[in-house]
């Protein structure tokens, strides 16, 4: 067993490296990913070892990056596109939503799109505008795309490899403020499947759902709640489309209460879809409506208002209180 | 008798790169043979002071950022002639500057207070507000998005019968975005009074100009949009001023848009979070040092007895005082508070937002 203590950024780096070792058709493309190793250094050293033909520094053109990936995929390559920051994905949305997502259906399954679009997402790093967005709902709303978000180095290491190996396009969301958080990663383990959610803390009173950057926040909230004698079950959703709600349904049938946490603006977000499904599937077990704790319905603010915007432990606990109060 | 038809050859080839940038001031500060400055002595001294101001602020900003007193920002360092030369071709009373994010002195010339700029990079929402009558748009972080907007702004001004011109900035990196091409093309079809100032500083973060486009010059794209293009030495204040003045004059006369590529060089990091030593070749960086745009203007002014040590010291002291004053002012600004999060999402606060605002205020108060 080979176990290493890795940051999430390094885990992604090693995962990419292993995917490139395993499959010569894996090609990385993006802005500043070569010599610089990406602005978050996720691709550090990969161009040096795999060459400029497999780790491609592209012009500054997101639509072009993703569109070119479509063409490469048609020739059997497995392109992994890095979008430098969440707010810069929007020029590429035409290619992602109208093309990448639909080519399989358009070609009656003859053309597969094994494209991975990596996006560092979310806030909390005091950045300038367009560097802190949570665009997952746009993609999750688009049939034909799979959307995953990792919350820890273990999932990052395996998840990026699984996303690359997947036959369909995957929008792979990396919580940038967790890039530097560390965990032990067993490099020889048998990984959990990519498109499955996972209970990460057992509890009986309220089920708290989170993904990406908010999993750590939900776990902090659970620890704080435990001190007050409240037992929160925390589920890391991991996959946002398709949603894997079976473990959640089991959990909510036990607890009768559920809070969905995401950094994205609450309205029309993932939480709404989850609440609707849980209402359908757990209606008779619910002791309270499914509640949401998330970002306010405002543009992601400049750094000085960031703390007020971001859902934190207190906002999660407030929602838990409300769920318990019904 | 048979005639032989010549074999087909492409009619439009990659241009051969012979186009030499327009220059007025040589690196040693002497005028090119027969060249005449398009700025008078007082204007030249003012422009030089603005360049020095920009350089001084870059240094101060870096040092404040390292102390945690300023946010991530992108210095102008090396590009002062390109930005200032273009800006001083405008009449701030009627013309507009649409920035990207590396054009501080152009914004100052238009009348934006330094404090406003600093607030933006301190992450304060109030930085986005330019005082009434200051013809600038807010800093644009989404590369190239400002370009079609500038075309619309110019078109709108023209439709309203104003004799105003819009100067919009972008870089070699942003010129690879689709928005760049759409903007240039639209401007050509509309005849909009806009000047695209493409600062080719050699680098888009770590991506060198050679990897950004196979075009030998970026200015050479202009004929493809049906608009005039110019290549100019971006480290030559007078050359930039002359070329941009010409473009502004044509735009004002109703003759439509222009694309100006300034050849310049980013002297160091992309921003305060970057480490250019990872990718910028040291010898390339060194080769640009003798072409420093500020040294060139200073040498010129000194050679004409328009600048001496005494004046230099007075200017630098004045700049230092102004920057210190702005730092003191912005550091005294109270945090924006909860209201700024909600106040300007739209004309009215929706009931749902009003409730979210009340929830947040209540939770802040109970902590």
HADDOCK unambig.tbl for C-alpha pairs under 7 A between the chains (distance, minus, plus):
assign (segid A and resid 32 and name CA) (segid B and resid 206 and name CA) 5.59 0.50 0.50
assign (segid A and resid 32 and name CA) (segid B and resid 207 and name CA) 6.09 0.50 0.50
assign (segid A and resid 35 and name CA) (segid B and resid 279 and name CA) 6.45 0.50 0.50
assign (segid A and resid 36 and name CA) (segid B and resid 206 and name CA) 6.28 0.50 0.50
assign (segid A and resid 36 and name CA) (segid B and resid 278 and name CA) 6.38 0.50 0.50
assign (segid A and resid 36 and name CA) (segid B and resid 279 and name CA) 6.51 0.50 0.50
assign (segid A and resid 59 and name CA) (segid B and resid 173 and name CA) 6.95 0.50 0.50
assign (segid A and resid 59 and name CA) (segid B and resid 176 and name CA) 6.29 0.50 0.50
assign (segid A and resid 59 and name CA) (segid B and resid 211 and name CA) 6.58 0.50 0.50
assign (segid A and resid 59 and name CA) (segid B and resid 212 and name CA) 4.65 0.50 0.50
assign (segid A and resid 60 and name CA) (segid B and resid 173 and name CA) 5.44 0.50 0.50
assign (segid A and resid 60 and name CA) (segid B and resid 174 and name CA) 6.40 0.50 0.50
assign (segid A and resid 60 and name CA) (segid B and resid 176 and name CA) 5.54 0.50 0.50
assign (segid A and resid 60 and name CA) (segid B and resid 177 and name CA) 6.21 0.50 0.50
assign (segid A and resid 61 and name CA) (segid B and resid 176 and name CA) 5.70 0.50 0.50
assign (segid A and resid 61 and name CA) (segid B and resid 177 and name CA) 4.74 0.50 0.50
assign (segid A and resid 88 and name CA) (segid B and resid 142 and name CA) 6.82 0.50 0.50
assign (segid A and resid 128 and name CA) (segid B and resid 123 and name CA) 6.78 0.50 0.50
assign (segid A and resid 129 and name CA) (segid B and resid 141 and name CA) 6.43 0.50 0.50
assign (segid A and resid 130 and name CA) (segid B and resid 141 and name CA) 6.98 0.50 0.50
assign (segid A and resid 130 and name CA) (segid B and resid 142 and name CA) 6.83 0.50 0.50
assign (segid A and resid 296 and name CA) (segid B and resid 356 and name CA) 6.71 0.50 0.50
assign (segid A and resid 297 and name CA) (segid B and resid 353 and name CA) 6.72 0.50 0.50
assign (segid A and resid 298 and name CA) (segid B and resid 341 and name CA) 6.94 0.50 0.50
assign (segid A and resid 298 and name CA) (segid B and resid 342 and name CA) 6.48 0.50 0.50
assign (segid A and resid 298 and name CA) (segid B and resid 345 and name CA) 6.17 0.50 0.50
assign (segid A and resid 301 and name CA) (segid B and resid 341 and name CA) 6.57 0.50 0.50
assign (segid A and resid 302 and name CA) (segid B and resid 123 and name CA) 4.74 0.50 0.50
assign (segid A and resid 302 and name CA) (segid B and resid 124 and name CA) 5.87 0.50 0.50
assign (segid A and resid 302 and name CA) (segid B and resid 125 and name CA) 5.71 0.50 0.50
assign (segid A and resid 303 and name CA) (segid B and resid 123 and name CA) 4.38 0.50 0.50
assign (segid A and resid 303 and name CA) (segid B and resid 124 and name CA) 6.72 0.50 0.50
assign (segid A and resid 304 and name CA) (segid B and resid 123 and name CA) 5.23 0.50 0.50
assign (segid A and resid 304 and name CA) (segid B and resid 124 and name CA) 5.46 0.50 0.50
assign (segid A and resid 305 and name CA) (segid B and resid 341 and name CA) 6.57 0.50 0.50
assign (segid A and resid 308 and name CA) (segid B and resid 338 and name CA) 6.97 0.50 0.50
